[in-house]
Amino acid sequence: MKAPGRYIVFKRWDKLEKSDSPEVVICFAPPDVISGLFTLDSYDEAEQNMVIAPFGSGCASIVQYPYMEVKAARPRAVIGMFDPSARPFVPPDTLTFATPMSKFARMIDNMEESFLITPSWAKVQKRIK
């Protein structure tokens, strides 16, 4: 993959400004949160494989693969940070979920009518720190 520019800017969600236009959203999260993101990502899809976990480095899972999905007709999310050389740099209960911003915006639009309002998710939510 050819880099889209000389630099890639990473910015926390709460630091975004109106002039920012992120292409990919990357979440570092524990498994319970990842399960919610995984389920919400597929909420409005008929295809079963809308979230992938391809083999690659930690950087590939948060930059290369998600960026390759930006231009896809049906963008997929990427679960990652499985690389043993990257694992020491994240907490032991943390993985990543990265998805193109276009897909993330759809996920946000679906929140109010999804599983997030069910008693099942309420039970999981109590476990999230």
N, C-alpha and C positions, 0 to 999 in steps of 0.2 A: 504494500500500500504506500502510495506517495503521500507524504505529509501535506495537509491542506494549506499550510503556511509555515512561516519561520518559527512561530510560537503557538503554543496552546495555552490559553489562560484558564486556570481553575479558580472558581470562586464559590464560596459558600452561598447556599440559597438565600440566607438572610442578608447577604451583602450585595445581592443583585440590584441593579438600578434599571430604570425604565429604558435606558439606552442599550442595555445588554441584550443580546439575543443568543442564549445558550443553544448549542446544537445537541448536546447530550447531558442527561442527568445521571449522576453517579451517587448511589447511596451505599454507605458502609453501615452494615446493620447486623444484628443478631438473627438467628434462624426464624424466630417468630415474626419479625418484621419482614424478612425476606419472603416468608410464606404468604403474607398479605400482599406484598408487591407482586409476587408471582401470580397469585390468583386474580388480582385486580387487572394485571396486564392482559390476561386471557379472557376477561369478563365479556368483552364485546367481540370476540373472535370465534369463528367456527373451527378454524385450524387448531389442532392440538399442540403443535410445536412452535408456539410463539415466543417461548423463552428457551434460550439455548445455553449450554455450558461447554463451549469448545475448549480443547486443549490449547494452552498458551501461557505465556508469562503473566504476572500480575498486571503489568502495563497493557498487555494485549487485551486482557479482559475488561479493563476500564477505559481504554482509548481505542485501540485498533478495531476490535470487533464491533463495539457500539457505533463507532464512527462509520464503519462500512454499512451499517444498517440505516443510517440517516437518509440515504437516497433510495432505499428499498420501497417498493410499492406497498408492502405490508411489513413494516419494520418490526424486528424481534428485539426482545430484551436479552441481556447477557448476564448470567450469574457467574461470578468469578472469585478470584483471589484464592485459587486452589494451589497455585505454584508454591512448592515447599521453600523456594528461596525468598519468596515475598511474605510468607506466613509470619516470620518473626517480627514484621513491621506493623502488624495489625493485632488487636486483641484476640485471644484464642476463640472467642465466640462470635467472630465477625467474618462475614462474607460480603461480597459486593453485588449490587443489582444496578446495571447501567442500561439506559434506554434512550433512544432519540427523544428530543423534546417534543416532537409532534405526537409521539405515542404517549408520553407522560401527560401532555395536555388532555388527551382523550381519557386517560386514567382518572385525572382529576374530575373531569366532567361526569364520570360514571360513579364517583364515590357515594353520592347520596342515595343511589338506588341499588347498590351492590350488596354483597355479603357483609360489608363493613357495618351494616345496621342490624345484623342478626345477633341473637343470643350466643351463637357459637363463637363469633368473633369477639364478643364482649368477654367471654371466658379467656380467650387467648390474650386479649388486650390487658387483662389484669396481671398477666405474667411479664409483660414488657416493662422494663425499667425506665 
